[in-house]
Structure formats: structure tokens, C-alpha cells
Amino acid sequence: MKTEIIQQKKTLQKEAETYKEALKADVQTVVKEVENKGKKVLIISGVLIVTYATLELFLNSRKNTTQSIESKDSKGKESMVGTEKTDSLMVRKIKEHITTFILNLLTQSLNEFIENLSKRKVKD
């Protein structure tokens, strides 16, 4: 009876080690995938930021658009309160597209990560 318990203990310890090694391998795989995806997102984000900054620089150097904010006082005289800088339609659209693109990349990466985790759980 005592030898059976010792055998079961050894068997359970071997199984525990096997599962522990498998978990370590899975964690390392997940970490590598996250690093790869993160690097890709950072590179793409950097390229988009540089592109945006370049376009902003060139578009602002050509034309500096400002919009006057005027108000009328109690006597009906118009007076300029200040100016507000507005982006051109093209710059606003570029900003929207860059933001949408980055958010789509992040969403896609997160979905792939979640799918991989769920596949691993099903395999185990």
C-alpha cells in the first residue's frame, strides 16, 4: 500500500512537471507573439506619425488658415474677440484615417491574440 502511494506521488509529480513545462512553452510563445505584434504596430504607428507630421508641416507652411471669431456688443458694433486655427478638410480626413487605421490594427491584433488563447485552451 505504501509503495502504491509513493508510485502515485511520483506519477503525479511527473505529470505536474510535464504540465509546468508545457505552460512555460505556451507563455513564451504568447510573449513572442505579443512582442512581434507590438513591434509591427509601433513601426506602422511611427510611419503614420511621421507621414502626418510631414503633411502637417507642408500644408501649414503653404496656408495658415485661421477663422475670426467676432461678436457684437450691446451697441451693435462688431469686435474681433480672437482667432481660432482650423484644420483644412484634407488634414482632418488624414487624421481620421490614421486614427481609424491604428485602431483597426490594434483591434485585429487583440482579436488574433484572443483567438490564439482560446485555441490553446481547447487543445489542452
N, C-alpha and C positions, 0 to 999 in steps of 0.2 A: 504494500500500500504506500509506503514511504517512497519507494523508487518510482511509482507511478506519478506521485505528486511532483517529484523532482523532474521527471521527464516532461510533464505538462508545463512546469515552470520554464524549463529550457526551451520548449517548443514555443511558448508564448513570448519569451524574450527574443527568440529569433524572428518571430513574426513582427514584434514591435520594432526591431531593428530594420527589418525589411520595409515596413511602412514609413519609418522615420527617414530612411534613405530616399524612398520614393517621394515623400513630401519635400525633402530638401531639393531634389531634382526639379520638382514642379515649381517650387518657389524661385529657383534660379532661372527657369525658363520664363516664368512670368516677369521677373525683373528684367531679363534681357529684352523681352518684347516691349515692355513699358519704356525702357531706355531707347530702343530703336524708334518707336513711335514718337516719343518725346523729342528726339533729335530731329526727326523729319518735320514735325510741327514747328519746332524752333527755327529750322532753316527756312521753311516756307514763310513763316511769320516775318522773319528778318528780311527776306527778299521783298515781301509785300510792304513792309515798313519803309525800306529804302526806296522802293518804287513810289510809294505815296509821298515821301519827303521830297524826292526829286520833282515829281509833278507839282507838288505844292510850291516848291521853290520857283520853278519856271512859270507857273501860272500866276503866282503873286508878283513876280518881277515884271510881267507884261502888263498886268492890270490890277490895280489895288482898288477893289470895289468897296465902297462904303455907302451906307444908307443913312441919310439925315433923319433924325427924329425931331419933329417940330411940334410945338404946342402953341395954343392961343391963350393969351392971358385974358383977364376979365374985360379989358378994353377992346379986345378983338385983334390986337397986334400979334403977329407971328414972331416967335423967337425960337432960335435953334437951341435945343437942350443938349444935344450931343450927337455923336455918330456911332453907328453900330456896324461892325465889319460883318459882311455876309459872304458866305462861300458861293462860288458860281455853281450852276446846276451840275456841271461836269464833275467838279470836285466833290460835291455831295454824293453823286452817284458812285464815284470811285470809292469813297469812304464806305458807303453802304455795301458795295460789292466785296470789298476787302473784309469787312466785318462778317458778312454772310459766309464768305469762303472759309475764314478761320473757324467760325462756329460750326460749319458743316464738317470740317476736318476733325475738330475735337469730338463732335457727336459720333462720327464714323469710327474714330479710334476707340472711344468708350464702348460703343456697341460691339466692336470686334473683341475687345478685352472681356466684356461680359459674356459673350458667346463662347469664347475660349474657356473661361472659368466654368461655365455651365457644362460644356462638353467634357471637361476633365472630371467634374463631379459625377457625370453619368458613367464615365469609364471606370471610375473607382467603385 
